Amino acid sequence: MKARAVKHVDPSAPLADGLQRIIRVRLDELHSFLPDALEPTGSQAMHDMRIAAKRLRYLLELSAFCFGQYARTAAKRMKELQDLLGEVHDCDVMLPLVLGEVAELRALDAAAVVGAAAGAQDVGPAMVRAAPHASTYRGLELYAAYLQARRALLFARFASTWHDLARRGFRGGLEHALAERPGPASSALHSASANGVGAGDASEQVVAPAGV
Amino acid sequence: MAKASHIRGLQATDPLRLAAARVLEVRIKELFAQARGVLDINDIERVHDMRVASRRLRSVLEIFAPCFPAVEHRAALRDVKSLADALGERRDPDVQIAGLRTFKGAVGRSDQPGVEHLIERFRAQQRAGNARLETVLAETQASDLRGRLEALVEAARAESARREGQATA
């Protein structure tokens, strides 16, 4: 999914101003995949939303020291969303692959049984013993059932997570943090974080409307 | 998973271009620090760490795109994407195999041949992914991707200094 272009980013402008502009575009991008991503059949929208969440997450991790605690929390929420959508996507990719494998084996077995029945008027049930992959189907079908079940559960978790974010005012909270950012901040003030520039903002004065 | 390095000394008021140079410099070091042993299919965490580092580097190149010389930036980003894709081609079967092994351990004996069949399929993909990664790593070295990325850092720094000089003159 190609990222939306961010216009009018001035490389000479302050870091926080530039990042603020980019975050706003990425936040819009994230929401642009709704409501399609909240449909169980919306695989492509979910996949695109995952990429949008990843872009927003990296940005927030990088810029949290400019925008305070709410931005840091938002980065964590984006990671959770990205991970969840990634798991759904893995199921979406794997399930057709497993079913394709079953179809391929079935075709091979049918050909082998036909070969074993050469010269016969019909295929008798006993001839199925010539199927070379008879013991393979069961595990594959069971794995497909597992993937289908897991996908259903993960999708429900994603939908619930998103509704919870929306209910807590995620978008408004982040926009508020961007607009009302603390005074000049420095990454030197912060201790190392797991993924971004810094953590432990000494000048976090942003009061987000809800505790996402 | 390797953690991203802390980037010290950034100020919210720094010019975007100067900050871009600093962040990119750190992410370049992280990527190339992860290259050792990445082709070892018995240690799947190495390729994972390098993949994560490549994503972070790619992200920085995309976020700060306007801060770098356009032509050189475009070529470097293309090659970082290619490296990230190759790392993904190797990583994906690693993950599938690990998941299938866990699944195999949880099901009955009569279900295991089918799971093992799938594992074999992914082992073949893993070998193909490793061969592709080896090629891309060689191309990365031959095209001096690291040097070209470092040149982007220097170009951004020089341009930032030039503009600052203009502003104070």
Boltz contact constraints between the chains, C-beta under 6 A:
constraints:
  - contact:
      token1: [A, 9]
      token2: [B, 66]
      max_distance: 6.0
  - contact:
      token1: [A, 11]
      token2: [B, 16]
      max_distance: 6.0
  - contact:
      token1: [A, 11]
      token2: [B, 17]
      max_distance: 6.0
  - contact:
      token1: [A, 11]
      token2: [B, 66]
      max_distance: 6.0
  - contact:
      token1: [A, 11]
      token2: [B, 67]
      max_distance: 6.0
  - contact:
      token1: [A, 12]
      token2: [B, 15]
      max_distance: 6.0
  - contact:
      token1: [A, 12]
      token2: [B, 163]
      max_distance: 6.0
  - contact:
      token1: [A, 13]
      token2: [B, 16]
      max_distance: 6.0
  - contact:
      token1: [A, 14]
      token2: [B, 13]
      max_distance: 6.0
  - contact:
      token1: [A, 15]
      token2: [B, 12]
      max_distance: 6.0
  - contact:
      token1: [A, 15]
      token2: [B, 14]
      max_distance: 6.0
  - contact:
      token1: [A, 15]
      token2: [B, 16]
      max_distance: 6.0
  - contact:
      token1: [A, 15]
      token2: [B, 19]
      max_distance: 6.0
  - contact:
      token1: [A, 16]
      token2: [B, 12]
      max_distance: 6.0
  - contact:
      token1: [A, 18]
      token2: [B, 16]
      max_distance: 6.0
  - contact:
      token1: [A, 58]
      token2: [B, 59]
      max_distance: 6.0
  - contact:
      token1: [A, 66]
      token2: [B, 12]
      max_distance: 6.0
  - contact:
      token1: [A, 135]
      token2: [B, 113]
      max_distance: 6.0
  - contact:
      token1: [A, 136]
      token2: [B, 113]
      max_distance: 6.0
  - contact:
      token1: [A, 136]
      token2: [B, 114]
      max_distance: 6.0
  - contact:
      token1: [A, 136]
      token2: [B, 117]
      max_distance: 6.0
  - contact:
      token1: [A, 138]
      token2: [B, 111]
      max_distance: 6.0
  - contact:
      token1: [A, 138]
      token2: [B, 114]
      max_distance: 6.0
  - contact:
      token1: [A, 139]
      token2: [B, 111]
      max_distance: 6.0
  - contact:
      token1: [A, 139]
      token2: [B, 113]
      max_distance: 6.0
  - contact:
      token1: [A, 139]
      token2: [B, 114]
      max_distance: 6.0
  - contact:
      token1: [A, 139]
      token2: [B, 115]
      max_distance: 6.0
  - contact:
      token1: [A, 140]
      token2: [B, 114]
      max_distance: 6.0
  - contact:
      token1: [A, 142]
      token2: [B, 111]
      max_distance: 6.0
  - contact:
      token1: [A, 184]
      token2: [B, 12]
      max_distance: 6.0
  - contact:
      token1: [A, 184]
      token2: [B, 13]
      max_distance: 6.0
  - contact:
      token1: [A, 185]
      token2: [B, 12]
      max_distance: 6.0
  - contact:
      token1: [A, 186]
      token2: [B, 11]
      max_distance: 6.0
  - contact:
      token1: [A, 187]
      token2: [B, 7]
      max_distance: 6.0
  - contact:
      token1: [A, 187]
      token2: [B, 10]
      max_distance: 6.0
  - contact:
      token1: [A, 188]
      token2: [B, 8]
      max_distance: 6.0
  - contact:
      token1: [A, 188]
      token2: [B, 9]
      max_distance: 6.0
  - contact:
      token1: [A, 192]
      token2: [B, 6]
      max_distance: 6.0
  - contact:
      token1: [A, 194]
      token2: [B, 3]
      max_distance: 6.0
  - contact:
      token1: [A, 195]
      token2: [B, 4]
      max_distance: 6.0
  - contact:
      token1: [A, 197]
      token2: [B, 7]
      max_distance: 6.0
